[in-house]
Amino acid sequence: MRQYSPTGFKVLPPVVKNLLIINTLFFLATLALKKYHIDLVAMLGLHYPGASQFKLYQLITYMFMHGGWEHIIFNMFALWMFGNILENVWGGKRFLIYYFITGIGAGITYIIWIHFEISPVINKINAVISDPNLNNLGAFISVHKFAVSQYSGEIWTHFLKFQQNVNLLENNPSDIHATQGVVSFLSEYKGYLLNQQVVIGASGAIFGILLAFGMMFPNTLIYLYFAIPIKAKWFVLGYGAIELVSAVMNRPGDNVAHFAHLGGMLVGFLILTYWKKKGILF
């Protein structure tokens, strides 16, 4: 049985080494510029296409953004550990193609998931805006938890004013000024809500790399926590199952883009299946 132990940094192939460097530089730049109120995540993270801040280049740039030390350390460790051997097998060009295609595929999967999750909310907001009667407004407010708080900036003040206008309409449904205030806030809130749907991180591409390692070296031993041996195929299957369950459960407060991870694995599986069929997997 084959055992796998990652080699040292000095023998890293160039693409993996440069990806490690670039990701680290972007992360440090994010921390540094935040002190000057420059939000790289808002600029380079992947937004929902219906959002005003969405840019097509974000399908690439979001892969170089990370939300914290734990996030980037896990991704870069996996890139170092598994990407190293894959690039040595495939060569730099094919590894880079695989990395970016799985990352872009993960981003698109995330967008599709967000579309189905957020579309019902946006449709209800649009219904109130187009016909701001008390019934439509009440039906929306009763089922929607507004994604704003005292830490949300100026929109929080507007939300408090919105609540006042709702109370005015409950007492006087024909209050034109209150109706206009409600419509104005919901228009602003719709844009705010769309721009909050942001995904960052190389995780989609990393999960594609994990899948490739598991498919190409299924019986290779990986040591969990540097102590527990497990075959690569069971490691990948287990991780995929955890992500699937987490995605389906969609627990409140879970900010991990599980469907993006699954998207990276799915796209990776399609690429690897095609390469295997063509006889160019190894």
RODO-2510 file (C-alpha; in nm, 4 decimals, decimal comma):
residues 282
     n   res          X          Y          Z
     1     m     0,0000     0,0000     0,0000
     2     r     0,1257     0,3444    -0,0919
     3     q     0,1761     0,6069     0,1741
     4     y     0,1795     0,9739     0,0925
     5     s     0,3784     1,2351     0,2769
     6     p     0,3940     1,5912     0,1382
     7     t     0,7366     1,7077     0,0315
     8     g     0,9032     2,0265     0,1460
     9     f     0,8550     2,3748     0,0067
    10     k     1,1937     2,3691    -0,1676
    11     v     1,0710     2,1159    -0,4219
    12     l     0,7314     2,2771    -0,4816
    13     p     0,6372     2,2972    -0,8500
    14     p     0,6046     2,6542    -0,9796
    15     v     0,2251     2,6862    -1,0197
    16     v     0,1462     2,5665    -0,6673
    17     k     0,4244     2,7834    -0,5251
    18     n     0,2998     3,0934    -0,7080
    19     l    -0,0621     3,0271    -0,6081
    20     l     0,0477     3,0051    -0,2457
    21     i     0,2351     3,3335    -0,2753
    22     i    -0,0446     3,5177    -0,4592
    23     n    -0,3146     3,4013    -0,2175
    24     t    -0,1026     3,5061     0,0792
    25     l    -0,0316     3,8482    -0,0713
    26     f    -0,4014     3,9077    -0,1426
    27     f    -0,4892     3,8088     0,2139
    28     l    -0,2298     4,0397     0,3665
    29     a    -0,3408     4,3219     0,1342
    30     t    -0,7008     4,2681     0,2488
    31     l    -0,5968     4,3076     0,6120
    32     a    -0,3751     4,6087     0,5431
    33     l    -0,6219     4,8010     0,3254
    34     k    -0,9074     4,7384     0,5665
    35     k    -0,7369     4,9858     0,8019
    36     y    -0,7840     5,2495     0,5322
    37     h    -1,1498     5,1518     0,4785
    38     i    -1,0766     4,9841     0,1455
    39     d    -1,2794     4,6638     0,1235
    40     l    -1,1121     4,4230    -0,1186
    41     v    -1,3699     4,1545    -0,0405
    42     a    -1,6491     4,3802    -0,1675
    43     m    -1,4457     4,4585    -0,4793
    44     l    -1,3055     4,1156    -0,5638
    45     g    -1,5429     3,8697    -0,3953
    46     l    -1,7992     3,6985    -0,6178
    47     h    -2,1350     3,8766    -0,6027
    48     y    -2,4688     3,7553    -0,7298
    49     p    -2,5130     3,8697    -1,0944
    50     g    -2,8260     4,0661    -1,0038
    51     a    -2,6274     4,2801    -0,7605
    52     s    -2,4955     4,6232    -0,8523
    53     q    -2,1446     4,5259    -0,7358
    54     f    -2,1216     4,2169    -0,9564
    55     k    -1,8350     4,2135    -1,2077
    56     l    -1,7526     3,9287    -1,4432
    57     y    -1,3864     3,9220    -1,3359
    58     q    -1,4998     3,8263    -0,9846
    59     l    -1,5365     3,4665    -1,1079
    60     i    -1,1548     3,4641    -1,1020
    61     t    -1,0642     3,7109    -0,8294
    62     y    -1,2899     3,5592    -0,5635
    63     m    -1,0580     3,2572    -0,5510
    64     f    -0,7773     3,4736    -0,4121
    65     m    -0,9805     3,6266    -0,1297
    66     h    -1,0117     3,4707     0,2171
    67     g    -1,2140     3,5625     0,5221
    68     g    -0,9684     3,4848     0,8001
    69     w    -0,6541     3,3042     0,9091
    70     e    -0,8269     2,9682     0,9525
    71     h    -0,9816     2,9946     0,6071
    72     i    -0,6595     3,0678     0,4222
    73     i    -0,4432     2,8301     0,6289
    74     f    -0,6712     2,5338     0,5567
    75     n    -0,6919     2,6120     0,1843
    76     m    -0,3216     2,6757     0,1400
    77     f    -0,2266     2,3665     0,3393
    78     a    -0,4487     2,1513     0,1167
    79     l    -0,3119     2,3219    -0,1957
    80     w     0,0429     2,2498    -0,0781
    81     m    -0,0279     1,8949     0,0323
    82     f    -0,2340     1,7684    -0,2638
    83     g    -0,1671     2,0206    -0,5406
    84     n     0,2040     1,9499    -0,5175
    85     i     0,1782     1,5919    -0,6389
    86     l    -0,0948     1,6677    -0,8959
    87     e     0,1152     1,9353    -1,0647
    88     n     0,4134     1,7022    -1,0699
    89     v     0,1972     1,4413    -1,2459
    90     w     0,0066     1,6706    -1,4830
    91     g     0,2515     1,9517    -1,5398
    92     g     0,1936     2,3174    -1,4589
    93     k    -0,0295     2,4094    -1,7538
    94     r    -0,2851     2,1337    -1,7065
    95     f    -0,2872     2,1756    -1,3292
    96     l    -0,3549     2,5494    -1,3624
    97     i    -0,6357     2,4852    -1,6120
    98     y    -0,7917     2,2332    -1,3748
    99     y    -0,7547     2,4697    -1,0788
   100     f    -0,9270     2,7614    -1,2487
   101     i    -1,2026     2,5610    -1,4174
   102     t    -1,3003     2,3921    -1,0902
   103     g    -1,2839     2,7276    -0,9109
   104     i    -1,5019     2,8983    -1,1722
   105     g    -1,7390     2,6015    -1,1723
   106     a    -1,7674     2,6287    -0,7940
   107     g    -1,8511     2,9985    -0,8273
   108     i    -2,1199     2,9329    -1,0879
   109     t    -2,2681     2,6576    -0,8695
   110     y    -2,2839     2,9039    -0,5824
   111     i    -2,4622     3,1594    -0,8032
   112     i    -2,7201     2,9002    -0,9104
   113     w    -2,7838     2,8028    -0,5490
   114     i    -2,8155     3,1668    -0,4402
   115     h    -3,0577     3,2300    -0,7274
   116     f    -3,2986     2,9644    -0,6038
   117     e    -3,2579     3,0768    -0,2438
   118     i    -3,2969     3,4495    -0,2914
   119     s    -3,5388     3,4691    -0,5874
   120     p    -3,8538     3,4098    -0,3768
   121     v    -3,7521     3,6947    -0,1435
   122     i    -3,6759     3,9325    -0,4313
   123     n    -4,0061     3,8440    -0,6002
   124     k    -4,1972     3,9267    -0,2820
   125     i    -4,0142     4,2573    -0,2455
   126     n    -4,0941     4,3413    -0,6079
   127     a    -4,4586     4,2539    -0,5463
   128     v    -4,4764     4,5030    -0,2586
   129     i    -4,2938     4,7715    -0,4571
   130     s    -4,5279     4,7348    -0,7555
   131     d    -4,8410     4,7237    -0,5373
   132     p    -4,7631     4,8581    -0,1874
   133     n    -5,0943     4,7737    -0,0265
   134     l    -5,1136     4,6668     0,3373
   135     n    -5,1934     4,3033     0,2517
   136     n    -4,8830     4,2580     0,0335
   137     l    -4,6665     4,4385     0,2865
   138     g    -4,7995     4,2371     0,5797
   139     a    -4,7573     3,9082     0,3939
   140     f    -4,3928     3,9905     0,3238
   141     i    -4,3038     4,1197     0,6710
   142     s    -4,4619     3,8187     0,8406
   143     v    -4,2322     3,5687     0,6655
   144     h    -3,9103     3,7650     0,6084
   145     k    -3,6370     3,8279     0,8634
   146     f    -3,4620     4,1474     0,7572
   147     a    -3,0880     4,0986     0,7170
   148     v    -2,9912     4,4253     0,8857
   149     s    -2,8683     4,5179     1,2302
   150     q    -2,7234     4,8161     1,4143
   151     y    -2,3872     4,7178     1,2606
   152     s    -2,5159     4,7376     0,9011
   153     g    -2,4405     5,1064     0,8555
   154     e    -2,6759     5,3709     0,7242
   155     i    -2,9396     5,1229     0,6108
   156     w    -3,0127     5,0445     0,9763
   157     t    -3,1367     5,3998     1,0271
   158     h    -3,3491     5,3671     0,7140
   159     f    -3,4875     5,0373     0,8455
   160     l    -3,6006     5,2028     1,1694
   161     k    -3,7767     5,4692     0,9621
   162     f    -3,9322     5,1921     0,7510
   163     q    -4,0773     5,0336     1,0662
   164     q    -4,2286     5,3673     1,1617
   165     n    -4,3873     5,3973     0,8176
   166     v    -4,5294     5,0469     0,8476
   167     n    -4,6925     5,1428     1,1780
   168     l    -4,8355     5,4562     1,0154
   169     l    -4,9837     5,2492     0,7323
   170     e    -5,1407     5,0064     0,9763
   171     n    -5,3239     5,3007     1,1306
   172     n    -5,3894     5,4788     0,8009
   173     p    -5,3492     5,2608     0,4860
   174     s    -5,3998     5,5661     0,2607
   175     d    -5,0990     5,7586     0,4006
   176     i    -4,9150     5,8488     0,0790
   177     h    -4,5936     5,9649     0,2440
   178     a    -4,5668     5,6467     0,4511
   179     t    -4,6323     5,4385     0,1384
   180     q    -4,3585     5,6200    -0,0513
   181     g    -4,1204     5,5672     0,2413
   182     v    -4,1931     5,1943     0,2449
   183     v    -4,1351     5,1622    -0,1298
   184     s    -3,8150     5,3673    -0,1105
   185     f    -3,6718     5,1521     0,1673
   186     l    -3,7635     4,8217     0,0024
   187     s    -3,5957     4,9353    -0,3195
   188     e    -3,2822     5,0198    -0,1230
   189     y    -3,3048     4,6997     0,0808
   190     k    -3,3344     4,4843    -0,2315
   191     g    -3,0071     4,6262    -0,3637
   192     y    -2,8446     4,5845    -0,0220
   193     l    -2,9632     4,2243     0,0086
   194     l    -2,8359     4,1308    -0,3365
   195     n    -2,4940     4,2792    -0,2633
   196     q    -2,4671     4,0787     0,0604
   197     q    -2,4536     3,7513    -0,1350
   198     v    -2,0752     3,7228    -0,1661
   199     v    -1,8513     3,4167    -0,1777
   200     i    -1,4743     3,4210    -0,1343
   201     g    -1,1941     3,1693    -0,1120
   202     a    -1,0108     2,9050    -0,3090
   203     s    -1,2164     2,6297    -0,1447
   204     g    -1,4043     2,5330    -0,4623
   205     a    -1,0775     2,4712    -0,6477
   206     i    -0,9288     2,3027    -0,3398
   207     f    -1,2195     2,0572    -0,3235
   208     g    -1,1618     1,9870    -0,6911
   209     i    -0,7985     1,9094    -0,6064
   210     l    -0,9048     1,6811    -0,3195
   211     l    -1,1340     1,4922    -0,5553
   212     a    -0,8587     1,4552    -0,8166
   213     f    -0,6164     1,3190    -0,5594
   214     g    -0,8758     1,0738    -0,4303
   215     m    -0,9637     0,9498    -0,7794
   216     m    -0,6068     0,9234    -0,9034
   217     f    -0,4500     0,7831    -0,5868
   218     p    -0,7459     0,6122    -0,4144
   219     n    -0,5464     0,3785    -0,1931
   220     t    -0,2838     0,6281    -0,0852
   221     l    -0,2818     0,6809     0,2903
   222     i    -0,3531     1,0245     0,4293
   223     y    -0,2896     1,0898     0,7975
   224     l    -0,5724     1,2844     0,9603
   225     y    -0,4376     1,5125     1,2317
   226     f    -0,0979     1,3655     1,1343
   227     a    -0,1884     1,0457     1,3221
   228     i    -0,4972     0,8639     1,1878
   229     p    -0,4386     0,6775     0,8585
   230     i    -0,7204     0,6775     0,6036
   231     k    -0,7259     0,5916     0,2346
   232     a    -0,7617     0,8914     0,0056
   233     k    -1,0831     0,7591    -0,1541
   234     w    -1,2593     0,7327     0,1839
   235     f    -1,1261     1,0717     0,2892
   236     v    -1,2713     1,2359    -0,0236
   237     l    -1,6025     1,0478    -0,0034
   238     g    -1,6372     1,1382     0,3625
   239     y    -1,5604     1,5024     0,3042
   240     g    -1,8038     1,5158     0,0126
   241     a    -2,0773     1,3547     0,2226
   242     i    -2,0224     1,6061     0,5040
   243     e    -2,0475     1,8949     0,2588
   244     l    -2,3654     1,7531     0,1028
   245     v    -2,5356     1,7086     0,4397
   246     s    -2,4248     2,0566     0,5505
   247     a    -2,5551     2,2091     0,2262
   248     v    -2,8935     2,0380     0,2548
   249     m    -2,9350     2,1236     0,6240
   250     n    -2,8361     2,4883     0,5614
   251     r    -2,8115     2,5718     0,9309
   252     p    -2,8761     2,9354     1,0327
   253     g    -2,5522     3,1246     1,0821
   254     d    -2,3538     2,8844     0,8656
   255     n    -2,1524     3,1143     0,6395
   256     v    -1,9734     2,8337     0,4543
   257     a    -2,0588     2,8040     0,0831
   258     h    -2,1091     2,4272     0,0860
   259     f    -2,2670     2,4197    -0,2591
   260     a    -1,9609     2,5947    -0,4001
   261     h    -1,7429     2,3182    -0,2545
   262     l    -1,9684     2,0533    -0,4057
   263     g    -1,9619     2,2433    -0,7353
   264     g    -1,5831     2,2304    -0,7386
   265     m    -1,5949     1,8559    -0,6833
   266     l    -1,8621     1,8036    -0,9483
   267     v    -1,6774     2,0030    -1,2133
   268     g    -1,3549     1,8253    -1,1166
   269     f    -1,5267     1,4882    -1,1579
   270     l    -1,6473     1,5829    -1,5073
   271     i    -1,2995     1,7003    -1,6112
   272     l    -1,1293     1,3897    -1,4730
   273     t    -1,3851     1,1601    -1,6363
   274     y    -1,3218     1,3304    -1,9709
   275     w    -0,9431     1,3086    -1,9327
   276     k    -0,9680     0,9431    -1,8322
   277     k    -1,1809     0,8700    -2,1382
   278     k    -0,9214     1,0442    -2,3546
   279     g    -0,6433     0,8472    -2,1846
   280     i    -0,4656     1,1580    -2,0568
   281     l    -0,5461     1,1398    -1,6853
   282     f    -0,1861     1,0455    -1,5988
***
